[in-house]
Amino acid sequence: MSAEPQNDADAMLLREDAGGITTLTLNRPDARNALSRAMIAAIQEELDTISGDTSVRTIVFAANGTAFCAGHDMRELVTKKSPEFYDELFHACGRMMTSIMNLPQPIIARVQGVATAAGCQLVATCDLAVAAESAQFATPGVHIGLFCSTPMVALSRNISRKQAMEMLILGDPLSAQRAVDCGLINKVVPAEELDEAIGEMTAKILDKSGYTIKVGKEAFYRQLECGVEEAYAYTAKVMAENMMSHDAQEGVGAFVEKRKPVWRGE
């Protein structure tokens, strides 16, 4: 299927749909793709639209320019000095991040450059992440007197406590290789192979039952917040219900019969 651009080239967020894959591209390269209030609103609008669109099977977050995302827009933070604006901004950003987790489709971060503060938070919040070798990751707010408290939520749910605290307290950047070693991202590749790596990942997602992935993604994030016994009770119920679905019955039957399953997404 041919790509169908959804935005003008001058928009701060670009959308492209092709073959069940929606690519959302941060398009403020001169501002290092900083998450201004307007940028957050644009992303939220797209996420809200995509959430009910069954034709979208997976989403890729990409970025134009040398940086993936430099976090919140510092110029905006300096010029709009009011507790009401700050409160609204950080809550809006938190809603955007939880929307990413709550979407039924898996979301992949395509990280071509530096991802700092809320940009690092965005990478950590996405379900999967692939980065170029030159990419770097940091939560450097401590350097300017603003601890990365909201990025800490996603960061501490991806990597170990000691590693998270090192990033948060020292503010030093991680190389892409160290980021993959500590579990912040899935894979690091040469920059020229980034699109190929994303393509391989999305192809594998499209080959699976969309219904099954939806069930699994929701269960994954819910069980993380449970105690062990509660998690097992919850996921046992999820698996029992999943097993009664068409796609599970089809998939198990196809495995037994040694044939390729035909998914219906239900």
C-alpha distance (Angstrom), angle and dihedral (degrees) to the residues before:
residue distance angle dihedral
M1 . . .
S2 3.78 . .
A3 3.76 120.4 .
E4 3.81 117.2 -97.7
P5 3.82 113.5 -155.8
Q6 3.79 111.4 -146.5
N7 3.81 101.4 -171.2
D8 3.78 140.5 48.0
A9 3.79 114.8 -99.7
D10 3.80 90.2 -114.0
A11 3.82 93.9 58.7
M12 3.80 117.5 111.3
L13 3.81 89.8 -129.2
L14 3.80 123.2 38.9
R15 3.78 125.2 -160.6
E16 3.79 126.6 -160.0
D17 3.82 126.5 177.3
A18 3.78 123.4 -161.8
G19 3.80 130.3 157.7
G20 3.80 96.9 -22.3
I21 3.83 93.3 -44.1
T22 3.80 120.2 112.2
T23 3.79 116.5 -163.7
L24 3.79 117.8 -161.1
T25 3.80 110.3 -165.8
L26 3.80 122.7 -163.8
N27 3.79 103.6 -134.6
R28 3.81 109.5 -170.9
P29 3.82 97.6 99.4
D30 3.81 93.9 156.9
A31 3.81 88.7 56.9
R32 3.82 92.6 42.7
N33 3.82 87.2 -109.5
A34 3.80 91.8 -70.7
L35 3.79 115.9 -173.6
S36 3.78 102.1 -113.0
R37 3.80 117.7 177.7
A38 3.80 88.4 -101.1
M39 3.81 92.1 51.0
I40 3.80 91.3 50.9
A41 3.81 90.0 49.6
A42 3.81 91.3 50.4
I43 3.80 91.7 50.6
Q44 3.80 92.0 46.3
E45 3.80 91.3 51.7
E46 3.79 91.4 53.5
L47 3.80 93.1 46.0
D48 3.80 90.9 51.0
T49 3.81 90.1 50.7
I50 3.80 94.4 46.4
S51 3.81 95.1 47.7
G52 3.80 92.6 76.3
D53 3.81 97.3 35.1
T54 3.80 108.8 103.0
S55 3.80 91.1 -173.8
V56 3.81 88.7 70.6
R57 3.79 107.9 82.0
T58 3.80 100.2 171.1
I59 3.81 138.9 3.2
V60 3.79 130.4 -141.4
F61 3.80 122.0 -158.9
A62 3.80 108.9 -151.9
A63 3.80 135.6 163.3
N64 3.79 139.9 -147.3
G65 3.79 121.5 -131.3
T66 3.77 133.0 25.0
A67 3.82 96.6 -53.4
F68 3.78 127.5 60.3
C69 3.79 93.5 -154.1
A70 3.80 130.9 -31.3
G71 3.81 94.6 -158.4
H72 3.79 125.2 -116.0
D73 3.79 119.7 4.8
M74 3.82 104.6 -97.2
R75 3.80 93.3 -163.5
E76 3.79 89.6 55.9
L77 3.81 91.7 48.5
V78 3.79 90.5 52.4
T79 3.81 97.4 46.0
K80 3.81 98.7 42.5
K81 3.78 100.6 55.1
S82 3.79 104.4 173.3
P83 3.80 132.1 115.0
E84 3.80 89.0 -134.4
F85 3.81 92.7 57.3
Y86 3.81 93.7 44.5
D87 3.81 92.2 48.2
E88 3.80 92.3 48.4
L89 3.81 92.8 45.4
F90 3.79 96.9 51.2
H91 3.81 93.0 43.2
A92 3.81 90.1 49.9
C93 3.79 89.8 51.0
G94 3.80 90.7 49.4
R95 3.80 90.6 50.6
M96 3.80 90.0 51.1
M97 3.81 91.3 51.8
T98 3.80 93.8 48.3
S99 3.81 89.4 47.7
I100 3.81 88.1 58.4
M101 3.80 89.4 53.9
N102 3.81 92.9 44.5
L103 3.79 96.4 49.4
P104 3.82 111.8 106.4
Q105 3.80 92.1 -136.2
P106 3.81 121.7 79.9
I107 3.81 112.8 -111.4
I108 3.80 124.3 -147.8
A109 3.79 125.8 -161.7
R110 3.81 112.9 -142.2
V111 3.80 100.8 -159.1
Q112 3.80 113.5 -167.0
G113 3.82 97.4 161.4
V114 3.78 145.8 3.8
A115 3.81 119.0 -24.3
T116 3.79 113.6 -167.3
A117 3.81 136.8 172.9
A118 3.83 107.8 -27.1
G119 3.81 87.2 7.0
C120 3.79 88.9 59.8
Q121 3.81 86.9 45.3
L122 3.81 89.5 55.2
V123 3.80 91.3 52.9
A124 3.80 91.6 47.1
T125 3.81 91.2 48.9
C126 3.80 95.3 52.5
D127 3.80 113.9 91.6
L128 3.80 93.4 -124.0
A129 3.80 134.6 14.0
V130 3.79 135.4 -164.8
A131 3.80 121.1 -174.1
A132 3.76 139.1 -169.6
E133 3.80 116.3 -116.2
S134 3.81 90.4 -109.3
A135 3.82 94.4 55.5
Q136 3.79 120.1 111.6
F137 3.80 132.8 -165.3
A138 3.80 128.8 -152.8
T139 3.79 145.6 154.2
P140 3.83 96.8 -152.0
G141 3.79 100.5 160.6
V142 3.79 90.8 115.0
H143 3.82 88.1 70.4
I144 3.82 91.0 64.9
G145 3.81 99.2 36.5
L146 3.82 95.8 -98.7
F147 3.81 111.4 109.2
C148 3.81 112.4 -145.1
S149 3.80 93.1 -118.7
T150 3.80 98.9 152.8
P151 3.83 94.2 42.6
M152 3.81 85.1 51.2
V153 3.83 90.2 68.2
A154 3.80 94.3 63.8
L155 3.80 94.8 32.5
S156 3.81 94.4 54.3
R157 3.80 90.3 50.2
N158 3.79 91.7 56.1
I159 3.79 106.9 41.4
S160 3.81 138.6 28.8
R161 3.80 121.3 -73.7
K162 3.79 93.9 -114.0
Q163 3.81 92.5 50.3
A164 3.81 91.8 45.9
M165 3.79 92.2 49.4
E166 3.80 90.6 48.8
M167 3.79 90.7 54.6
L168 3.80 93.3 43.9
I169 3.82 99.6 43.5
L170 3.80 100.6 35.4
G171 3.80 96.7 32.9
D172 3.80 92.6 -149.9
P173 3.82 119.3 150.9
L174 3.79 124.2 -110.7
S175 3.77 120.3 -137.5
A176 3.79 116.9 -125.3
Q177 3.80 90.1 -107.1
R178 3.79 92.9 52.9
A179 3.80 89.6 45.6
V180 3.79 90.7 57.0
D181 3.81 91.3 44.1
C182 3.81 92.2 55.2
G183 3.80 94.5 43.2
L184 3.80 101.4 -107.6
I185 3.82 91.8 120.3
N186 3.80 133.8 19.8
K187 3.77 103.6 -134.3
V188 3.79 143.0 6.4
V189 3.80 121.7 -153.3
P190 3.81 138.7 166.3
A191 3.81 110.5 -79.5
E192 3.80 92.4 -111.4
E193 3.82 90.0 56.7
L194 3.80 96.8 49.3
D195 3.80 96.5 98.2
E196 3.80 91.4 45.6
A197 3.81 91.0 52.6
I198 3.82 91.5 48.6
G199 3.80 89.5 47.8
E200 3.79 92.1 52.9
M201 3.79 90.8 50.4
T202 3.81 95.6 47.5
A203 3.82 91.3 46.4
K204 3.80 90.1 56.9
I205 3.80 90.7 49.2
L206 3.81 92.4 49.8
D207 3.80 89.5 51.7
K208 3.82 90.9 60.9
S209 3.79 131.1 75.2
G210 3.80 108.8 -85.1
Y211 3.80 89.5 -150.5
T212 3.79 92.4 54.0
I213 3.80 92.8 49.1
K214 3.81 90.3 48.5
V215 3.81 91.1 52.9
G216 3.78 92.4 45.3
K217 3.81 96.5 47.5
E218 3.80 92.6 51.2
A219 3.80 91.8 47.1
F220 3.81 92.7 47.3
Y221 3.80 94.9 58.5
R222 3.80 95.0 39.4
Q223 3.80 95.6 51.4
L224 3.80 91.3 50.4
E225 3.79 89.3 68.6
C226 3.84 93.8 49.3
G227 3.78 132.8 85.7
V228 3.81 114.2 -107.8
E229 3.81 97.0 -98.5
E230 3.80 92.4 44.9
A231 3.81 90.2 46.9
Y232 3.80 92.2 53.6
A233 3.80 92.2 46.8
Y234 3.79 91.4 49.5
T235 3.82 96.6 44.9
A236 3.82 92.1 45.2
K237 3.81 88.0 58.3
V238 3.80 90.8 45.9
M239 3.81 91.9 51.7
A240 3.81 92.7 47.5
E241 3.80 90.8 52.0
N242 3.82 91.3 42.9
M243 3.82 90.3 52.1
M244 3.81 89.9 58.5
S245 3.81 92.5 56.0
H246 3.78 122.4 104.1
D247 3.79 94.1 -117.4
A248 3.81 94.3 51.8
Q249 3.79 91.7 48.5
E250 3.80 89.6 46.4
G251 3.79 93.3 46.6
V252 3.80 95.3 48.7
G253 3.80 90.8 44.8
A254 3.80 91.5 49.4
F255 3.81 90.7 49.9
V256 3.81 91.7 52.0
E257 3.80 91.8 45.0
K258 3.84 92.3 44.4
R259 3.81 95.5 -124.3
K260 3.81 136.4 119.4
P261 3.82 112.6 -89.8
V262 3.79 121.8 -120.7
W263 3.79 108.8 -139.5
R264 3.80 124.3 -150.3
G265 3.80 97.3 -179.0
E266 3.78 93.6 -117.6
